[in-house]
Amino acid sequence: MVFTSHMELALKEARLAADRGEVPVGAVLVSPHGDVLASAGNRTRELNDPSAHAEMLVVRAACAALGAERLIGCDLYVTLEPCAMCAGVIAAARVARVYYGASDPKSGGTAHGARVFSHAQSHHTPEVYDGIDAKTCEALLTEFFAARR
């Protein structure tokens, strides 16, 4: 199988989130065969739900679509480094690979902060690839927050 990045779809979801007034983070979950199982952007404000991060929404939707609690062999594309909460769910769902764009030194949970996947308590450690279209992902976040200051 040929590798295909799905970061452009994650960026589209992030832009839609920004249009809704949400922090522009988008995520896409892809099956082992390359089919998009779910895509979403942040909806924390819209749903009044602090757990409605893009990653959480796609994990929930993909698990529902597959009728399974585990996403064995699946790939997650997200525009921002997952926070500790999302990293915990990614590990619990057994996502195979995480591809993210912008690093998050303040709230990240994979390369920064809690570094969830490196803890002995983490039941699963996905492969993690950072910096995927990072400049575009970072610019989207920078522009969003600059417009609010």
Stockholm file with secondary structure:
# STOCKHOLM 1.0

chainA/1-149         MVFTSHMELALKEARLAADRGEVPVGAVLVSPHGDVLASAGNRTRELNDPSAHAEMLVVRAACAALGAERLIGCDLYVTLEPCAMCAGVIAAARVARVYYGASDPKSGGTAHGARVFSHAQSHHTPEVYDGIDAKTCEALLTEFFAARR
#=GR chainA/1-149 SS CCCCCCHHHHHHHHHHHHHTTSCCCEEEEECTTSCEEEEEECCHHHHTCTTCCHHHHHHHHHHHHHTCSCCBTCEEEEEECCCHHHHHHHHHHTBSEEEEEECCTTTCSSSSTTCGGGSTTCSCCCEEECCTTHHHHHHHHHHHHHHTC
#=GC SS_cons         CCCCCCHHHHHHHHHHHHHTTSCCCEEEEECTTSCEEEEEECCHHHHTCTTCCHHHHHHHHHHHHHTCSCCBTCEEEEEECCCHHHHHHHHHHTBSEEEEEECCTTTCSSSSTTCGGGSTTCSCCCEEECCTTHHHHHHHHHHHHHHTC
//
